[in-house]
Amino acid sequence: ASTFVHKNETASPGYYSVKLDNGIFVELTTDQHVAMHRITFPKSSSHGIIVDLTHRDKVLASSIGHEGNELFGYRRSEAWNPDQYCAFSILASEPIQKIEYYSDNQLVDAKDIHGENCKAVIYFSKKVKTVTLKVAISAVDIPGARNNQKEISNFNFDQVKDRAVTAWNKELGKINVTSKNEEYLKVFYTALSHCFTSPYLYSDIDGRYRGQDGEIHDGDGSHKMYTVFSLWDTYRALHPLLNIIDRKRSEDFLYTFMLHYKQGTMLPVWELSAHETWCMIGYHSVPVILDAYVKGIHPYDENEMLEAMVHSATLNKLGRPEYAQYGYISGDADNESVSKTLEYAYDDWCIARFAELIGN
């Protein structure tokens, strides 16, 4: 691993850089489906980059291959989501001089590798001072990641960085705050930037996405799919804010909710990469839908949305049958009984208000 000190870091919305203690200078920026890495090497170093697919969680399967100046592959991993899929395509701005593949940490003579422990080292000529990488990802497949590369047509890092900064300024400019105290402004706009970091865009540029049913679906052309709905954390304050200042994405969030219902038989509780984790309690897609509806966001058939709400509220699990029978959950019926009673009652009130609003 490379070490660094914080004084050699720069971080702002749309851009990050760090001077590593080994002399390598790394800069990162991004578009929506493609990140750009600009790496400047010191003259004396070997010019290599490690691609390590074993980092983070338990790998179920993975692969790395290459073609010309492109490295591509995928990884399936198990953690909160028992089968999370991510494909990638990495294009280099400079000729790749050599690629070494490692399977189970052993150097292998191969054109590509497959397995649970895959790594590659990409080498560039020592004459190369700076390398820019376009790193595209897809939750669909490798062709999807390769196609997403179209989002950035060249290796002009500064141009992409400027676009990212402009995009962030547009988002943060939705609320204009003034203060003579610069620290107050830093705190406010840092917090506001956090409001835009999730949910994450999940569909490819061609609209395809991985559904709750594990199948690959085509988009409808007018909505994008999103992931990471940590709804117990976000229904109270974040989504009500986004329903005011981020209305198009909020419409896409509700569209995603309804496709989760159709493909996975329920509205999301705490969804991650097209999988329901069942983290936390309640069924808090419901208040998000109601709040959006009250604020004029109507992306789906009202009666279907009500049907999805009622269905999600009456599943035969997590104390809901006892709650329906008695109007509360007793301590011997299920754990977290007081919290579940409170949150089910609130969500059901939201269902009743939504039904009233649509005349049901």
N, C-alpha and C positions, 0 to 999 in steps of 0.2 A: 504494500500500500504506500501511497505517497502522502507525506505530511504537509501541513501548511499552517500559517498563522492568520488570524482574522484580519489583521491590518492589511493583508494582501488580497482581501476579498472586496468585490463590489457587487451589490445586489439592488435591483430595482425592477418594477413590473416590466417584463419583456426582455430582461438582460441580466446575465450573471457572469462574473469573471473571477478567476483566482490565479495567483502566481504560486505554483507549487514549490516546495523547498528544493526540489531537484532541478529547478530552473525552467520547467515547462509552464507556459502561459496558456490557460484554457478559457475560452469564451463560449457562452451558450445563449442562443435565442431560439425563437420558435414561431411557426405559423400554427394552423389548427391541427393538421395531421402530421406535420413534418417538423422536426427539430433541426437546428444547425449547430454544429460544434466546430469552432475554429481553434486549432491547436498550433501553437508556435513553439518550436523546439530550440533549445540551446545548441550551439554549433557542435559541442563535444559529445552529444548524446547519441545513442542508437534511436532511430526514428521508428518506433513501433507503438501499436495500440492494441490492447487486450480486449477481446469481446468474451465476456464470461456469462454464460447462460445459467450457471448454478447459483448466482447471487440471489439472495432474498429468501424464497420459500422452497418447499419440497418440489423438485422437478419430477413430473410424471413421464414426460417425453420431450425431446428437443432435437433440433437439427441446425447445422450451419453448412452452407455451400457458397460457391462464388462463381461469378461469370464476369470476366473483364475486370472493371473497377467497382463491381458491386458485390457486396456480401449480403446474403439473405438467409432466412430461416424462420424458426418459430420456437416457442416454448409453451408447454402445458404444465401448469403447476397446481399444487394443492395447498390451500390454507383456509382462509375464511370462505372462499369459493372453492369447492372440492375439485373443480376442473376449469381453471382459468386459462384462456387462450390468448396469446399475443404473437402475431407474426411481424417480421421486420424486414426492411430493405435499407441497406447502408450504401450510399454512393460516395466515392472519394473524389476530390477535385484533382488529385495528383495520381500518377500511375502507381499501382500497387506493385512493389518489387517482388514480394514473396509473402506467402501465407503459410503459417504452421498451424496444424490442427492437433488438439489434445483431447483424447477420450479417456475418461477416468484418470486424468492428470498424467497420461502417458502420451508422448509424441507419437503420432501415427502418420504413415505415408498414405494419404488419401486425398481425393478431390472434394469430398464432403464427408460429414460425420453425422451420426444419429445416436441417440442414447439419452441417459439421464444426467450425464456429466460431460458437457461439451464446452470447449473453449477454443478460441482461435486468436492468433497474434498476426496482425497485419503489419508488414514492414514497408517503409518507404526509403528511397535513396537518401543518403546523408546530405546530398545537395539540396534536398527539399527543406525549406525553412518553415513554411506554414502549410498545413493541410486543413481543408474545410470538408466536413462530412455532412451529408444530408441524411438524416435518420428518420425514415417513415415507418409508422406502425399501423397495424390493423388488427381488429378483433375478429376478422372474418377469415382471411387466408393470406398466403404469400402473394398471389396475384393482386390481392387488394392492397397490400402494402406497397407493391411496385407501382400500382396505378396511382396511389396517393402521392407518389413522388412528383406527379404533374402539378401539384399545388405550388411548388417552387421550381421555376424553370431554369435557374442557373445557380452558381455558387457565390453569389454576391451577398456575403454575410451582412454587411452594413445596410444594404437595402432591406433585407428581411428584418433586421433589428429596428430600423426606422418604422417599418410597417407595424411591428409589434408595439412599439412605443406609442404610435399614433392610435392604434386600436385600444390600448389601455387608457390613454388620455380621453378617448371618447367615452369609455365606460365610466371612468372616475369623474368625468365632467358632467355626468348626469345629476350630480348633487354639487352645488356650489356653496362652499363654506368659507367664511372670512373670519380672521382673527389676527390680532397683533402678536399673539403668542405662536411662534412657528412650531413649537413642540405639540401644541393642540392640533395643528393642521396635520403634522406627521402622524399622530395617533389616529386621527379620524380617517385619513386617506389610506393608511395602512390597513385599518379595520375594514374599510370599504373594499379594498383590493381583495381581502380574504373572502368577501362575500361572492366574488366572481370566480373563485378557484374550483368550485364543484357545485352541482353535478358536472361530470365530464362528458364531452362529445364522444359518442360511441359508434356512430355510423361512418362508413367510408365516404369519399367524395362522390362515388357513384350511387350512394344511398343504401347500399347493402349493409346489413347488420346481423349480428348473432342474437337470436331470440331466446325467450325464456324456455322454449321447448327444445333448445339445442340445435335448431335448424337455422340455416342461412336464409334470410328474407330480403326481398327488394323493398326499398322505400317507396313512398307515394309521390316523391318529387317535390313536396311542399313542406315536409316536416323532417327534422333531424331527430335521431335517437340519442338519448343520454343515459348515463349510468352513474352509480354511487349516489343513491337516494338514502341518506342517513336520516330518515324522516323524524325519528324521535328527537334528534338533535336540531332539526331545522324547521319544523312546522310552526313553531310559536312566533319566530321573528324573521328568520332569513327568507322563507318563501313569501310571507306577506310583504316584505320589502321588494323582492324580485317581481312580485305581481304588479308593482307600481313602476319600477325603473327598468325592468328587463322583460317586457311583456311578450316579445316573440319567443324568446327561449322558454318562458313560463308556459306558453301555449304548447311548445314542443314537449315540455315536461309532462303535461297532462296527456298529450297524445301518447307518450311513452308509457305512462301509467296504464292507459286503456289497452295497449297492445300487450303489456305484461298480464293483464287480466285475461285477455283472450288466449294468450299462448301458455300461460302458467296457472290459470284458473283463479287468480286473486290479484288485487291491487298490491303494490309493493309495500313492505314493512321496513326493511333495511336491505336494499338491493345492491349487489356488487357484481358487475360484469355478467349480466343476464342470469344471476342466481340469487334466490332469496336466502339470506343468511339467518333470518328470524332473530336478529339482534334487537334487544330492547322490546318494549311492549306497546300495546295499542295498535290501531290501524290508521296511521296518521297521514296516509294519502288523502283521507276524507276531508280533514279541515283545509288542506292545501287546495283541493278541488273547489270546496265551498268558497274560500276566500278569493280564488281566481274568478269564480263565477260572479260573485258580488261585484267584483271590479271590472266586469265586462269581458272576461276571457272565456270564450265558448268554443273550444276546438272540436267538440265531439257531440254526438247525439245525447241530449239531456237524459232521456229515459234509459239509455244504455249506461250512462254514468251512474245513475241512481241504482240500477240493477247491480253494477259492479260494487258499489258501496255496500249495499245490503248483503250481497253474497259474502264479501270479505268480513263483514261484521258477524256473520252467523256460521262461520266455520266451526267444526266440531273439535276444537282444541283450545289449549291455553286458558281454561276456565270459562270460556264463552258459553257453553251449555248451562253451567251453574248460574252464570250472570243472567242469562235469558230467563231461567226458571225462577230465580229468587229476587232479581234486581240488584244483587251484589254477589261478591265472591267471598266465601268464608275462608278463614285461615286453614281449615283442614281440607278444603276442596282443591286448592292450588297455591303455589308460592306466589309471592309479591301480590297478595290478594287485595290489599288496600290500594296500591298503585294501579293495578289492573282495573279495579272497580272505578276509580277516578277517571282513568284515561278512556275506558270503554264508554263511560257515561258522557264524557265530553264529545267523543267521536260520534256517538249515537245522536246527541243533540245536533251536531253538524249535519248528520243525515236527515234529521227531521226538518231542519231549516232549509236544506237544499230541496227536499221534497215539497215543502210549502212554497218555495219560490217558483218551482216549475208547475205548480198547480196540482200536485199529487197529494 
